[in-house]
Amino acid sequence: MEYDPFSDEAMRDPHALYTRLRQAPGPHFIEKYNAWALVHFEDVWTVSVKHEADITFTAGQPLTNVLLGEPIPHAFPSMDMSEHRKWRRVVHADYTKGNVEKDRDRITALARELLAPLAARKRFDFYTDYVNRLFAINAGHNLGIDRDNAIEWRRLIDETMHRDPGQVGTSSARNQQAGMELHRQLHAYVERIRRDPTLAGGHCAKYLDAEVEGRRLENQDIVNIIIIFLTVGSGTTPNVCAGTVYYLARHPEQRDAVLADPALIPKAFFEAARIDQPTNMLCRRAVNDFSVRGAEIKAGQNLLMIYASANRDEAEFERADAFDIFRSYPRDLTYGIGGHKCLGMHLATMAGTIALQEFFKVSGRYEVDAAHCTRAYGEFLSGFDHLPVILGA
């Protein structure tokens, strides 16, 4: 079959494509991009743990970098492990399970603050009015950035990722204008905190003071870091939370079970992440020849690690297309695997659970206005970006 990750079908909702691709026993070769699409769980897992022996991250992880040759930001997601660890180590301690737990009360208070006026309205957009703002503000807090800037810079990031039907890559005037404005504002901010370091906080202060491989970071390095943390810190967990609310509404008996027992919220969160993985795919590039279940990967070829397909692989998950918060499984790819496994996994789990818990406290037997829900359109992120909800009694 023909498969192009930039096609309208793939950008709109690729799960039907992935189901057909998984009917083949191994990876699918895309001649146009000299790339292998890894759609099976076992294949993604196996290649993910190869690290630098056979694959490199330096070609970038988004499709636009690896397949289209768009500029690669110098930041730790696009570094191989030896360099990656040195940059990640600067803030690693902030994301340990114990240190993340210290932020529980602050995040809970923020969720309640944002929800109070929304609950009074009885109808609002769960994604845009609530969780998108919650996680943008929280990502800004971790960076030492105030609320207004965090929300505005997150908005500009969303603009750079907007795709029109038929668009391939960040090629639109809308993307380019947003990107230039984002970099203008971020460079001005970094210049300001460099002149007066007392204005810096959180990750920005740490990277401003850090030496990596014997050198201080340049302004562009810190700009790249801000973009990365705002993107990953507020761009995937909100989709999982929205998915949780949507799929529970589609399964009222599971929704009612969660409303009756908040201890089920983490299970609902992880099941939504499994069935509707927000990180659709990330890429690698082969640096040596190796085999993956009969596919002969050649050095220099691109690899599409399609997590959204792998997490619905029937060979790994019984009734893989069914939403079932009571299922159990020994492994999944929600946060990836290997040395680039998600740095913020503990924070995402805790904050996502808090966001849902506080919503369910005020939601009653809520409903979702499915006719007005929309999904993100693009090659990178997947999931709901508009989710109108109507609170129950």
Residue, then its C-alpha position, 0 to 999 in steps of 0.5 A: m500500500e501507499y503510505d506518506p506521513f504527510s498525506d491528508e489521510a495520515m495528517r487527519d487521523p492515521h489509525a485506519l492507515y496504521t491498521r492496514l500497515r500492521q497487516a504486513p509482518g514487518p516495517h514498511f519501506i517508503e521509497k520517496y523518503n528513503a525511510w522505514a515506517l515501524v508500525h509494530f510494537e516489537d519493532v519500535w521497542t527493539v530499535s528504540v533500545k539500540h541507542e548509538a550502536d545503530i541509530t542516531f538522533t542528530a538528524g532530528q526527531p520531527l519528520t520535518n527535520v529528518l524527511l524534509g531537511e528543515p533546520i535542526p535546533h541544537a537541543f538535547p532531543s536531537m543529540d546522541m546519548s553521550e552529549h544528550r546526558k550532559w545537557r539533560r543532567v542540568v535539570h534532571a533532578d527537577y524531574t525525579k519522582g520525589n521532586v515532582e511530588k513537591d509541586r502537587d499542591r501548587i498544580t492542584a491550586l492552579a487547576r482549581e483556579l482555572l476550573a472555578p469560572l469554567a465550572a460556573r459556566k457549565r459548558f466550556d472547551f476542556y482542552t483550550d479553556y482548561v488543560n492547554r492553559l494549565f500545562a502552558i502555565n506550569a511549563g512556564h513556571n518550570l522555566g521561570i517564565d511568567r504566565d502571560n509569556a508562557i501562554e503567548w509563547r505556547r500560542l506561537i509554538d502552536e502556530t508554527m505547528h499549524r498545518d493546512p490541508g495539502q501542506v508539507g512541513t513548516s512552509s506556510a506564511r502563518n508558520q514562518q511569521a509565528g516562528m520569526e515572532l517567537h524567536r524575536q521575543l525569546h531572544a529579547y527575553v534571553e538578552r534581558i535575563r543575561r543582562d540581569p540574571t536575578l530576573a531568571g528562574g527555574h530551568c532558564a536560570k540553571y542553563l544560564d549558569a551551566e557549563v556543558e562540555g566546558r562552555r557556557l551556553e549561547n543565547q540561541d542554545i537557551v532559546n532552543i531549550i525554552i522552545i523544547f520545554l514549552t513544546v513537550g511540557s504543554g503539548t502532549t499531556p493536555n491531549v491525553c487528558a482530553g482523550t481521557v475525558y472523551y473516551l470515558a464519555r463514550h463509555p458511560e459505565q467506565r466514566d461512572a466507575v471513575l467518578a465513583d472511585p478517583a483511584l481509577i483516574p491514573k488507569a484511565f489516563f494511561e489507557a487514553a494515552r495508549i489508545d490515542q498516543p499524542t506523540n504520533m511518531l518521532c524519527r531516527r536515522a540508521v548509522n549502520d546496517f541492521s535487520v528488523r524482522g526481515a527488513e534490511i535497514k541500510a546506513g543512512q536510511n530514515l526510521l519512523m518510530i510510529y508510537a501511535s500505531a505500536n500502542r494499538d498493535e494487536a500482537e501486544f494488546e488484546r482488543a487493542d482498539a478497545f478503550d478499557i481502563f481495567r486492562s493491564y499490560p506489562r509494557d507500553l510506549t506511552y513515554g517511549i523507551g531507551g535513553h531518550k525516554c521522556l524526561g518529564m514522565h513523572l510530572a506528566t503523570m502526576a499533573g495529568t492525574i491532578a487535572l482530571q481529578e479536579f475536573f471530575k470533582v466538578s463535572g458530575r455525569y458530564e457529556v462531550d459535544a462530539a459534533h464540535c470536537t476537533r483533532a490536531y491536524g499534522e504529522f507530529l502531534s495527535g489527539f483532540d485540540h477542541l473538546p466542548v464539555i457539558l457538566g452534569a448535575 
